[in-house]
Amino acid sequence: LKGKGKYQIGGRTYELEQGQGFLIEPNVMTFYEADEADPWTYLWIGFDGTRAKKLLEEMGLTGRMPTFHGDCGEQLLDVVKSMLHCEAEDLPDMLEMESLLYRFFAHLARDLSRQRDMVYPEQQNYYVRTAVEYIQEHYAEDIRVRDIAEHLEISRNYLSTLFQTILHTSPSEYLANFRLTRAKEQLTITTLSIGTIAGVCGYHDPLVFSKAFKLKTGMTPSQYRKTTREIQHMSIEQLRRKREF
């Protein structure tokens, strides 16, 4: 709400001031203290539950990005004050407390959504770059879009939005295209069987691989291999004739 302070997590240190906040996750070593010259005054709320992690991910708060900037401090303070006056001793009070918690999230999510679109292009590029690196390293495994999102600790919907915004494609399309590109390379430069190539490119069912490959290239894997080798042979023959001439 005002003042300054320091927040440390995972070897990273953040200098925070008015209008900024931070996340403390369960079982994660965290250190924070007020600035000596201008100590902070802050509000906090503790919560738990089966949807807690997903709600935070949807808002963009994760262990990778545990701090935020927002302009809704006064609204959040009003919600917390209302909570402090709620006894939560019976069902109506418990429901009132829960409604206040969701109101708190609503203010925060609305503010963070605006800030995320305006302030974090570098963060967005980081997410996409890291997702691409993850795909390049694990495409041969049975990974799905949800695995990529979980690796980044963001929601699947947010990951899809970032890919569409920056790469103009979806994560699933990028993964499929990368696998098929690697498959074309294997068909061209190796003598591995179609089934083996399917497996090393992340397809455990050769039939599914063949259908996806034909949909992408217009040819079956066998036809593609035959065509590329014929082209290679023709190129080599033309080169040999030029040298003889």
CYANA upper distance limits for C-alpha pairs under 8 A (distance plus 0.5 A):
  1 LEU  CA     18 GLN  CA      5.74
  1 LEU  CA     19 GLY  CA      6.78
  1 LEU  CA     40 TRP  CA      7.78
  1 LEU  CA     41 THR  CA      6.12
  1 LEU  CA     42 TYR  CA      5.66
  1 LEU  CA     43 LEU  CA      7.76
  1 LEU  CA     73 GLY  CA      6.86
  2 LYS  CA     17 GLU  CA      7.24
  2 LYS  CA     18 GLN  CA      5.05
  2 LYS  CA     19 GLY  CA      8.09
  2 LYS  CA     40 TRP  CA      5.93
  2 LYS  CA     41 THR  CA      5.91
  2 LYS  CA     42 TYR  CA      7.58
  3 GLY  CA     17 GLU  CA      6.33
  3 GLY  CA     18 GLN  CA      6.45
  3 GLY  CA     35 ASP  CA      8.06
  3 GLY  CA     38 ASP  CA      5.64
  3 GLY  CA     39 PRO  CA      5.61
  3 GLY  CA     40 TRP  CA      4.30
  3 GLY  CA     41 THR  CA      6.75
  4 LYS  CA     15 GLU  CA      7.93
  4 LYS  CA     16 LEU  CA      6.19
  4 LYS  CA     17 GLU  CA      4.81
  4 LYS  CA     18 GLN  CA      7.25
  4 LYS  CA     34 ALA  CA      6.72
  4 LYS  CA     35 ASP  CA      5.82
  4 LYS  CA     38 ASP  CA      6.26
  4 LYS  CA     39 PRO  CA      6.00
  4 LYS  CA     40 TRP  CA      5.23
  5 GLY  CA     15 GLU  CA      6.57
  5 GLY  CA     16 LEU  CA      5.87
  5 GLY  CA     17 GLU  CA      6.95
  5 GLY  CA     32 TYR  CA      7.71
  5 GLY  CA     33 GLU  CA      6.16
  5 GLY  CA     34 ALA  CA      4.62
  5 GLY  CA     35 ASP  CA      5.07
  5 GLY  CA     39 PRO  CA      7.02
  5 GLY  CA     40 TRP  CA      6.47
  6 LYS  CA     13 THR  CA      7.49
  6 LYS  CA     14 TYR  CA      6.29
  6 LYS  CA     15 GLU  CA      5.30
  6 LYS  CA     16 LEU  CA      6.49
  6 LYS  CA     32 TYR  CA      5.90
  6 LYS  CA     33 GLU  CA      5.94
  6 LYS  CA     34 ALA  CA      6.85
  6 LYS  CA     35 ASP  CA      7.39
  7 TYR  CA     13 THR  CA      6.26
  7 TYR  CA     14 TYR  CA      5.63
  7 TYR  CA     15 GLU  CA      7.03
  7 TYR  CA     16 LEU  CA      7.74
  7 TYR  CA     22 PHE  CA      8.26
  7 TYR  CA     30 THR  CA      8.08
  7 TYR  CA     31 PHE  CA      6.35
  7 TYR  CA     32 TYR  CA      4.78
  7 TYR  CA     33 GLU  CA      7.28
  8 GLN  CA     12 ARG  CA      6.05
  8 GLN  CA     13 THR  CA      4.90
  8 GLN  CA     14 TYR  CA      6.74
  8 GLN  CA     30 THR  CA      6.41
  8 GLN  CA     31 PHE  CA      5.55
  8 GLN  CA     32 TYR  CA      6.61
  9 ILE  CA     13 THR  CA      7.17
  9 ILE  CA     28 VAL  CA      8.42
  9 ILE  CA     29 MET  CA      7.05
  9 ILE  CA     30 THR  CA      5.53
  9 ILE  CA     31 PHE  CA      7.15
 10 GLY  CA     29 MET  CA      7.91
 10 GLY  CA     30 THR  CA      8.26
 16 LEU  CA     20 GLN  CA      6.58
 16 LEU  CA     21 GLY  CA      7.94
 17 GLU  CA     40 TRP  CA      7.95
 18 GLN  CA     40 TRP  CA      8.38
 19 GLY  CA     69 HIS  CA      6.27
 19 GLY  CA     70 GLY  CA      6.00
 19 GLY  CA     71 ASP  CA      6.54
 19 GLY  CA     72 CYS  CA      8.50
 19 GLY  CA     73 GLY  CA      7.18
 20 GLN  CA     67 THR  CA      7.71
 20 GLN  CA     68 PHE  CA      6.13
 20 GLN  CA     69 HIS  CA      4.90
 20 GLN  CA     70 GLY  CA      6.67
 21 GLY  CA     67 THR  CA      6.13
 21 GLY  CA     68 PHE  CA      5.87
 21 GLY  CA     69 HIS  CA      6.90
 21 GLY  CA     70 GLY  CA      8.33
 22 PHE  CA     66 PRO  CA      6.14
 22 PHE  CA     67 THR  CA      4.79
 22 PHE  CA     68 PHE  CA      6.87
 23 LEU  CA     61 LEU  CA      7.76
 23 LEU  CA     62 THR  CA      8.24
 23 LEU  CA     63 GLY  CA      8.43
 23 LEU  CA     66 PRO  CA      5.62
 23 LEU  CA     67 THR  CA      6.81
 24 ILE  CA     28 VAL  CA      7.86
 24 ILE  CA     30 THR  CA      7.39
 24 ILE  CA     66 PRO  CA      8.27
 25 GLU  CA     63 GLY  CA      8.06
 34 ALA  CA     38 ASP  CA      8.14
 34 ALA  CA     39 PRO  CA      5.22
 34 ALA  CA     40 TRP  CA      6.01
 35 ASP  CA     39 PRO  CA      5.03
 35 ASP  CA     40 TRP  CA      7.27
 43 LEU  CA     77 LEU  CA      7.35
 43 LEU  CA     80 VAL  CA      8.25
 45 ILE  CA     80 VAL  CA      8.16
 47 PHE  CA     52 ALA  CA      7.95
 48 ASP  CA     52 ALA  CA      6.30
 51 ARG  CA     55 LEU  CA      6.59
 52 ALA  CA     56 LEU  CA      6.88
 53 LYS  CA     57 GLU  CA      6.72
 54 LYS  CA     58 GLU  CA      6.62
 54 LYS  CA    155 SER  CA      7.89
 55 LEU  CA     59 MET  CA      6.86
 56 LEU  CA     60 GLY  CA      6.71
 56 LEU  CA     61 LEU  CA      5.60
 56 LEU  CA     62 THR  CA      7.26
 57 GLU  CA     61 LEU  CA      5.94
 57 GLU  CA     62 THR  CA      6.51
 57 GLU  CA    153 GLU  CA      7.34
 57 GLU  CA    154 ILE  CA      5.59
 57 GLU  CA    155 SER  CA      6.08
 58 GLU  CA    154 ILE  CA      7.47
 58 GLU  CA    155 SER  CA      6.14
 58 GLU  CA    158 TYR  CA      7.77
 59 MET  CA    108 LEU  CA      8.47
 59 MET  CA    109 ALA  CA      5.90
 59 MET  CA    112 LEU  CA      7.14
 59 MET  CA    113 SER  CA      7.54
 60 GLY  CA     65 MET  CA      7.92
 60 GLY  CA    112 LEU  CA      8.13
 60 GLY  CA    154 ILE  CA      7.15
 61 LEU  CA     65 MET  CA      6.35
 61 LEU  CA     66 PRO  CA      6.04
 61 LEU  CA     67 THR  CA      7.71
 61 LEU  CA     68 PHE  CA      8.24
 62 THR  CA     66 PRO  CA      5.80
 62 THR  CA    153 GLU  CA      6.64
 62 THR  CA    154 ILE  CA      7.63
 63 GLY  CA    153 GLU  CA      7.90
 64 ARG  CA    152 LEU  CA      8.28
 64 ARG  CA    153 GLU  CA      7.73
 68 PHE  CA    112 LEU  CA      7.98
 69 HIS  CA    112 LEU  CA      7.88
 69 HIS  CA    115 GLN  CA      7.68
 70 GLY  CA    108 LEU  CA      8.10
 70 GLY  CA    111 ASP  CA      6.32
 70 GLY  CA    112 LEU  CA      6.87
 70 GLY  CA    115 GLN  CA      7.49
 71 ASP  CA    111 ASP  CA      7.20
 72 CYS  CA     76 LEU  CA      6.75
 72 CYS  CA    107 HIS  CA      7.10
 72 CYS  CA    108 LEU  CA      7.39
 72 CYS  CA    111 ASP  CA      7.09
 73 GLY  CA     77 LEU  CA      6.59
 74 GLU  CA     78 ASP  CA      6.79
 75 GLN  CA     79 VAL  CA      6.92
 75 GLN  CA    107 HIS  CA      7.59
 76 LEU  CA     80 VAL  CA      6.77
 76 LEU  CA    104 PHE  CA      6.43
 76 LEU  CA    107 HIS  CA      7.53
 76 LEU  CA    108 LEU  CA      8.28
 77 LEU  CA     81 LYS  CA      6.65
 78 ASP  CA     82 SER  CA      6.80
 79 VAL  CA     83 MET  CA      6.79
 79 VAL  CA    100 LEU  CA      6.82
 79 VAL  CA    101 LEU  CA      8.45
 79 VAL  CA    103 ARG  CA      7.83
 79 VAL  CA    104 PHE  CA      6.76
 80 VAL  CA     84 LEU  CA      6.79
 81 LYS  CA     85 HIS  CA      7.15
 82 SER  CA     86 CYS  CA      7.04
 82 SER  CA    100 LEU  CA      8.18
 83 MET  CA     97 MET  CA      6.73
 83 MET  CA    100 LEU  CA      7.31
 86 CYS  CA     93 ASP  CA      6.94
 86 CYS  CA     96 GLU  CA      8.13
 86 CYS  CA     97 MET  CA      7.13
 87 GLU  CA     93 ASP  CA      6.99
 88 ALA  CA     92 PRO  CA      8.22
 88 ALA  CA     93 ASP  CA      4.86
 88 ALA  CA     94 MET  CA      5.13
 88 ALA  CA     96 GLU  CA      8.34
 88 ALA  CA     97 MET  CA      7.16
 89 GLU  CA     93 ASP  CA      6.75
 89 GLU  CA     94 MET  CA      7.40
 90 ASP  CA     94 MET  CA      6.61
 91 LEU  CA     95 LEU  CA      6.59
 92 PRO  CA     96 GLU  CA      6.64
 93 ASP  CA     97 MET  CA      6.61
 94 MET  CA     98 GLU  CA      6.73
 95 LEU  CA     99 SER  CA      6.65
 96 GLU  CA    100 LEU  CA      6.77
 97 MET  CA    101 LEU  CA      6.82
 98 GLU  CA    102 TYR  CA      6.93
 99 SER  CA    103 ARG  CA      6.70
100 LEU  CA    104 PHE  CA      6.66
101 LEU  CA    105 PHE  CA      6.90
102 TYR  CA    106 ALA  CA      6.52
103 ARG  CA    107 HIS  CA      6.82
104 PHE  CA    108 LEU  CA      6.83
105 PHE  CA    109 ALA  CA      6.32
106 ALA  CA    110 ARG  CA      6.55
107 HIS  CA    111 ASP  CA      6.77
108 LEU  CA    112 LEU  CA      6.48
109 ALA  CA    113 SER  CA      6.43
110 ARG  CA    114 ARG  CA      7.11
111 ASP  CA    115 GLN  CA      6.78
112 LEU  CA    116 ARG  CA      6.26
113 SER  CA    117 ASP  CA      6.88
114 ARG  CA    118 MET  CA      6.86
115 GLN  CA    119 VAL  CA      6.10
115 GLN  CA    120 TYR  CA      8.07
116 ARG  CA    120 TYR  CA      5.87
117 ASP  CA    121 PRO  CA      8.10
120 TYR  CA    124 GLN  CA      6.74
121 PRO  CA    125 ASN  CA      6.70
122 GLU  CA    126 TYR  CA      6.63
123 GLN  CA    127 TYR  CA      6.84
124 GLN  CA    128 VAL  CA      6.92
124 GLN  CA    162 LEU  CA      7.11
125 ASN  CA    129 ARG  CA      6.45
125 ASN  CA    166 ILE  CA      8.18
126 TYR  CA    130 THR  CA      6.48
127 TYR  CA    131 ALA  CA      6.56
127 TYR  CA    152 LEU  CA      7.38
127 TYR  CA    159 LEU  CA      8.35
127 TYR  CA    162 LEU  CA      8.48
128 VAL  CA    132 VAL  CA      6.66
128 VAL  CA    159 LEU  CA      8.25
128 VAL  CA    162 LEU  CA      7.32
128 VAL  CA    163 PHE  CA      7.09
128 VAL  CA    166 ILE  CA      8.34
129 ARG  CA    133 GLU  CA      6.78
130 THR  CA    134 TYR  CA      6.63
130 THR  CA    152 LEU  CA      8.14
131 ALA  CA    135 ILE  CA      6.75
131 ALA  CA    148 ILE  CA      6.76
131 ALA  CA    149 ALA  CA      8.46
131 ALA  CA    152 LEU  CA      7.78
132 VAL  CA    136 GLN  CA      6.72
133 GLU  CA    137 GLU  CA      6.73
134 TYR  CA    138 HIS  CA      6.51
134 TYR  CA    139 TYR  CA      8.48
134 TYR  CA    148 ILE  CA      7.59
135 ILE  CA    139 TYR  CA      5.65
135 ILE  CA    148 ILE  CA      8.19
135 ILE  CA    175 LEU  CA      7.02
136 GLN  CA    178 PHE  CA      8.26
138 HIS  CA    143 ILE  CA      7.67
139 TYR  CA    143 ILE  CA      7.40
139 TYR  CA    175 LEU  CA      7.64
139 TYR  CA    178 PHE  CA      8.22
139 TYR  CA    179 ARG  CA      6.90
139 TYR  CA    201 CYS  CA      6.94
139 TYR  CA    202 GLY  CA      6.33
140 ALA  CA    179 ARG  CA      8.18
140 ALA  CA    199 GLY  CA      7.66
140 ALA  CA    200 VAL  CA      5.69
140 ALA  CA    201 CYS  CA      5.09
140 ALA  CA    202 GLY  CA      4.50
140 ALA  CA    203 TYR  CA      8.23
141 GLU  CA    200 VAL  CA      8.48
141 GLU  CA    201 CYS  CA      8.27
141 GLU  CA    202 GLY  CA      5.71
142 ASP  CA    202 GLY  CA      6.38
142 ASP  CA    203 TYR  CA      8.17
143 ILE  CA    147 ASP  CA      6.48
143 ILE  CA    148 ILE  CA      8.08
143 ILE  CA    202 GLY  CA      8.45
144 ARG  CA    148 ILE  CA      7.29
144 ARG  CA    172 SER  CA      8.07
145 VAL  CA    149 ALA  CA      6.80
145 VAL  CA    156 ARG  CA      7.52
145 VAL  CA    171 PRO  CA      6.88
145 VAL  CA    172 SER  CA      6.64
146 ARG  CA    150 GLU  CA      6.55
146 ARG  CA    156 ARG  CA      6.48
147 ASP  CA    151 HIS  CA      6.61
148 ILE  CA    152 LEU  CA      6.93
149 ALA  CA    153 GLU  CA      6.44
149 ALA  CA    154 ILE  CA      5.90
149 ALA  CA    155 SER  CA      6.37
149 ALA  CA    156 ARG  CA      5.86
149 ALA  CA    159 LEU  CA      6.88
150 GLU  CA    154 ILE  CA      6.85
150 GLU  CA    155 SER  CA      7.92
154 ILE  CA    158 TYR  CA      7.25
154 ILE  CA    159 LEU  CA      7.38
155 SER  CA    159 LEU  CA      6.80
156 ARG  CA    160 SER  CA      6.75
157 ASN  CA    161 THR  CA      6.76
158 TYR  CA    162 LEU  CA      6.74
159 LEU  CA    163 PHE  CA      6.81
159 LEU  CA    171 PRO  CA      7.97
160 SER  CA    164 GLN  CA      6.70
160 SER  CA    170 SER  CA      6.19
160 SER  CA    171 PRO  CA      6.54
161 THR  CA    165 THR  CA      6.59
162 LEU  CA    166 ILE  CA      6.48
162 LEU  CA    167 LEU  CA      8.38
163 PHE  CA    167 LEU  CA      5.64
163 PHE  CA    168 HIS  CA      6.68
163 PHE  CA    169 THR  CA      6.34
163 PHE  CA    170 SER  CA      6.10
163 PHE  CA    171 PRO  CA      6.73
164 GLN  CA    168 HIS  CA      4.64
164 GLN  CA    169 THR  CA      5.36
164 GLN  CA    170 SER  CA      6.24
169 THR  CA    173 GLU  CA      6.95
169 THR  CA    174 TYR  CA      7.15
170 SER  CA    174 TYR  CA      6.71
171 PRO  CA    175 LEU  CA      6.63
172 SER  CA    176 ALA  CA      6.64
173 GLU  CA    177 ASN  CA      6.51
174 TYR  CA    178 PHE  CA      6.57
175 LEU  CA    179 ARG  CA      6.73
176 ALA  CA    180 LEU  CA      6.72
177 ASN  CA    181 THR  CA      6.54
178 PHE  CA    182 ARG  CA      6.82
179 ARG  CA    183 ALA  CA      6.70
179 ARG  CA    201 CYS  CA      5.86
179 ARG  CA    202 GLY  CA      7.42
180 LEU  CA    184 LYS  CA      6.68
180 LEU  CA    201 CYS  CA      7.90
180 LEU  CA    213 PHE  CA      7.03
181 THR  CA    185 GLU  CA      6.98
182 ARG  CA    186 GLN  CA      6.84
182 ARG  CA    201 CYS  CA      7.20
183 ALA  CA    187 LEU  CA      6.64
183 ALA  CA    197 ILE  CA      6.87
183 ALA  CA    198 ALA  CA      7.71
183 ALA  CA    201 CYS  CA      6.71
184 LYS  CA    188 THR  CA      6.66
184 LYS  CA    224 TYR  CA      8.42
185 GLU  CA    189 ILE  CA      6.66
186 GLN  CA    190 THR  CA      5.90
186 GLN  CA    191 THR  CA      8.50
186 GLN  CA    192 LEU  CA      8.05
186 GLN  CA    197 ILE  CA      7.19
187 LEU  CA    191 THR  CA      7.61
187 LEU  CA    192 LEU  CA      7.94
187 LEU  CA    194 ILE  CA      8.43
187 LEU  CA    197 ILE  CA      8.05
187 LEU  CA    221 PRO  CA      7.82
187 LEU  CA    224 TYR  CA      8.11
187 LEU  CA    225 ARG  CA      5.93
188 THR  CA    225 ARG  CA      6.47
188 THR  CA    228 THR  CA      7.00
188 THR  CA    229 ARG  CA      7.53
192 LEU  CA    196 THR  CA      6.73
192 LEU  CA    197 ILE  CA      6.89
193 SER  CA    197 ILE  CA      6.77
194 ILE  CA    198 ALA  CA      6.60
194 ILE  CA    206 PRO  CA      7.65
194 ILE  CA    221 PRO  CA      7.48
194 ILE  CA    222 SER  CA      7.99
195 GLY  CA    199 GLY  CA      6.83
195 GLY  CA    205 ASP  CA      8.38
195 GLY  CA    206 PRO  CA      5.75
196 THR  CA    200 VAL  CA      6.84
197 ILE  CA    201 CYS  CA      6.67
198 ALA  CA    202 GLY  CA      6.99
198 ALA  CA    203 TYR  CA      5.44
198 ALA  CA    204 HIS  CA      7.14
198 ALA  CA    205 ASP  CA      7.79
198 ALA  CA    206 PRO  CA      6.15
198 ALA  CA    209 PHE  CA      6.46
199 GLY  CA    203 TYR  CA      5.52
199 GLY  CA    204 HIS  CA      5.75
199 GLY  CA    205 ASP  CA      8.16
199 GLY  CA    206 PRO  CA      8.10
203 TYR  CA    208 VAL  CA      7.68
203 TYR  CA    209 PHE  CA      6.32
205 ASP  CA    209 PHE  CA      6.88
206 PRO  CA    210 SER  CA      6.59
207 LEU  CA    211 LYS  CA      6.76
208 VAL  CA    212 ALA  CA      6.68
209 PHE  CA    213 PHE  CA      6.48
210 SER  CA    214 LYS  CA      6.60
210 SER  CA    220 THR  CA      6.46
210 SER  CA    221 PRO  CA      6.73
211 LYS  CA    215 LEU  CA      6.61
211 LYS  CA    220 THR  CA      8.02
212 ALA  CA    216 LYS  CA      6.75
213 PHE  CA    217 THR  CA      6.53
213 PHE  CA    218 GLY  CA      8.12
213 PHE  CA    219 MET  CA      7.63
213 PHE  CA    220 THR  CA      6.85
213 PHE  CA    221 PRO  CA      7.09
214 LYS  CA    218 GLY  CA      5.17
214 LYS  CA    219 MET  CA      5.10
214 LYS  CA    220 THR  CA      5.38
214 LYS  CA    221 PRO  CA      7.74
215 LEU  CA    219 MET  CA      8.19
219 MET  CA    223 GLN  CA      6.22
219 MET  CA    224 TYR  CA      6.32
220 THR  CA    224 TYR  CA      6.63
221 PRO  CA    225 ARG  CA      6.67
222 SER  CA    226 LYS  CA      6.71
223 GLN  CA    227 THR  CA      6.55
224 TYR  CA    228 THR  CA      6.56
225 ARG  CA    229 ARG  CA      6.64
226 LYS  CA    230 GLU  CA      6.69
227 THR  CA    231 ILE  CA      6.77
228 THR  CA    232 GLN  CA      6.62
229 ARG  CA    233 HIS  CA      6.51
230 GLU  CA    234 MET  CA      6.65
231 ILE  CA    235 SER  CA      6.65
232 GLN  CA    236 ILE  CA      6.69
233 HIS  CA    237 GLU  CA      6.61
234 MET  CA    238 GLN  CA      6.58
235 SER  CA    239 LEU  CA      6.64
236 ILE  CA    240 ARG  CA      6.66
237 GLU  CA    241 ARG  CA      6.77
238 GLN  CA    242 LYS  CA      6.77
239 LEU  CA    243 ARG  CA      6.84
240 ARG  CA    244 GLU  CA      6.80
241 ARG  CA    245 PHE  CA      6.62
